[in-house]
C-alpha cells in the first residue's frame, strides 16, 4: 500500500506560516523551554546574561539548523544587541515596552462612527491591550 507524503503545500500558501511556526517550535523546543529563546515564525530572539552564554546559545541553534539544511541570513541578523525592536515591541533587558512609533500611529488614526471602521480600529488598538490598564473597560463604550 505505502504512505503518501506531501512535498508541497497541498492547500496553497495560506497555511505556510502555521506550518513554518510548528516546524520552528519542534526544532527549537528545548531552547524555548529552557527560557532563553523566543520564536515567532521567522524571528528568533536569543537572550542571555553574558556574551559567552550568547555565543553558546547561537552555536546551539546553528548546530540544530545545519543538519536539516536550514539557512540563516547573516545580513538579517543582529548579534549581542542590548535593545531591539521585535513584533512591534521594544525589547530591552528583561522588559518589553511599546514601540513609540506604533503609539504615534495609534494616536494619529482617526476614529470613525461607522461600525466596520470602528471594529477595525479596535482590532488595531487591541494589540496593545496588555500595556493599557482597563483596556476592555475603556473600549467597551466604543
C-alpha positions as CSV (number, residue, x, y, z in Angstrom):
1,X,0.0,0.0,0.0
2,X,2.5,2.7,1.1
3,X,2.4,6.1,2.6
4,X,1.6,9.3,0.7
5,X,3.6,12.3,1.8
6,X,3.2,15.9,0.5
7,X,6.2,17.5,-0.9
8,X,4.5,20.9,-1.4
9,X,1.8,22.8,0.4
10,X,-1.3,20.9,-0.6
11,X,-3.9,23.6,0.0
12,X,-1.8,26.6,-1.2
13,X,0.4,29.0,0.6
14,X,-2.2,30.2,3.1
15,X,-1.2,27.5,5.7
16,X,2.6,28.0,5.2
17,X,3.1,30.4,8.2
18,X,1.4,27.9,10.6
19,X,3.5,25.0,9.3
20,X,6.7,27.0,9.5
21,X,5.9,28.1,13.1
22,X,5.2,24.5,14.1
23,X,8.4,23.4,12.5
24,X,10.4,26.1,14.4
25,X,8.7,25.2,17.6
26,X,9.6,21.5,17.1
27,X,13.2,22.1,16.1
28,X,13.9,24.6,18.9
29,X,11.6,23.1,21.6
30,X,14.5,22.6,24.1
31,X,15.8,26.1,23.7
32,X,12.3,27.6,24.0
33,X,11.6,25.6,27.2
34,X,14.9,26.5,28.7
35,X,13.7,30.1,28.5
36,X,16.4,31.8,26.5
37,X,14.7,31.9,23.1
38,X,11.5,33.3,21.6
39,X,10.4,32.2,18.2
40,X,7.7,33.8,16.1
41,X,7.7,32.5,12.5
42,X,11.0,33.7,11.1
43,X,12.0,35.9,14.0
44,X,14.2,34.2,16.6
45,X,15.3,36.2,19.7
46,X,18.0,34.8,21.8
47,X,18.7,36.5,25.1
48,X,21.4,35.9,27.7
49,X,23.1,37.4,30.6
50,X,26.7,37.2,29.3
51,X,28.4,37.3,25.9
52,X,29.7,33.8,26.5
53,X,26.3,32.4,27.0
54,X,25.0,34.3,24.0
55,X,27.7,32.8,21.7
56,X,27.0,29.3,23.2
57,X,23.2,29.7,22.5
58,X,23.8,30.9,18.9
59,X,26.1,27.9,18.4
60,X,23.4,25.5,19.6
61,X,20.8,27.0,17.2
62,X,23.2,26.8,14.3
63,X,24.1,23.2,15.2
64,X,20.4,22.3,15.0
65,X,19.8,24.1,11.7
66,X,22.9,22.8,9.8
67,X,22.0,19.0,9.6
68,X,18.5,19.8,8.3
69,X,19.8,22.4,5.8
70,X,18.1,25.4,7.3
71,X,19.9,28.6,6.4
72,X,20.5,31.8,8.4
73,X,21.0,35.1,6.5
74,X,23.7,36.9,8.3
75,X,22.7,40.3,6.8
76,X,19.3,39.9,8.5
77,X,20.9,39.0,11.9
78,X,21.8,41.3,14.8
79,X,24.1,39.8,17.4
80,X,24.7,41.0,21.0
81,X,22.1,43.8,21.0
82,X,21.2,45.5,24.2
83,X,17.9,46.7,22.8
84,X,15.9,45.7,19.7
85,X,12.5,46.1,18.0
86,X,10.5,42.8,17.8
87,X,6.9,42.3,17.0
88,X,6.1,46.0,17.4
89,X,7.7,46.0,20.8
90,X,10.9,47.4,22.2
91,X,12.9,44.7,24.0
92,X,15.5,45.8,26.4
93,X,17.0,43.6,29.1
94,X,14.1,41.7,30.7
95,X,11.4,44.3,29.7
96,X,9.1,44.6,26.7
97,X,7.7,48.0,26.1
98,X,5.6,49.6,23.3
99,X,7.5,50.9,20.3
100,X,6.8,54.7,20.4
101,X,6.4,54.8,16.6
102,X,3.5,52.4,16.9
103,X,1.9,54.6,19.6
104,X,2.2,57.6,17.3
105,X,0.4,55.6,14.6
106,X,-2.4,54.7,17.0
107,X,-2.8,58.3,18.1
108,X,-2.9,59.6,14.5
109,X,-5.6,57.1,13.5
110,X,-8.9,58.7,13.1
111,X,-11.9,57.2,15.0
112,X,-14.9,56.6,12.7
113,X,-18.6,56.4,13.5
114,X,-19.0,53.5,11.0
115,X,-19.3,50.1,12.6
116,X,-16.8,48.3,10.3
117,X,-14.2,51.1,10.7
118,X,-14.7,51.1,14.4
119,X,-14.2,47.3,14.5
120,X,-11.0,47.8,12.5
121,X,-9.8,50.5,14.9
122,X,-10.5,48.3,17.9
123,X,-8.6,45.4,16.3
124,X,-5.7,47.7,15.5
125,X,-5.5,49.1,19.1
126,X,-6.2,45.8,20.9
127,X,-2.7,44.6,20.0
128,X,-1.6,47.0,22.9
129,X,-4.2,45.9,25.4
130,X,-1.5,44.4,27.7
131,X,0.0,47.9,28.1
132,X,-3.2,49.7,28.8
133,X,-4.8,49.3,32.2
134,X,-8.6,48.6,31.9
135,X,-8.4,48.4,28.1
136,X,-11.7,46.4,27.9
137,X,-13.5,48.9,30.2
138,X,-12.2,51.9,28.2
139,X,-13.1,50.5,24.8
140,X,-16.5,48.9,25.9
141,X,-18.3,52.2,25.2
142,X,-17.0,52.3,21.6
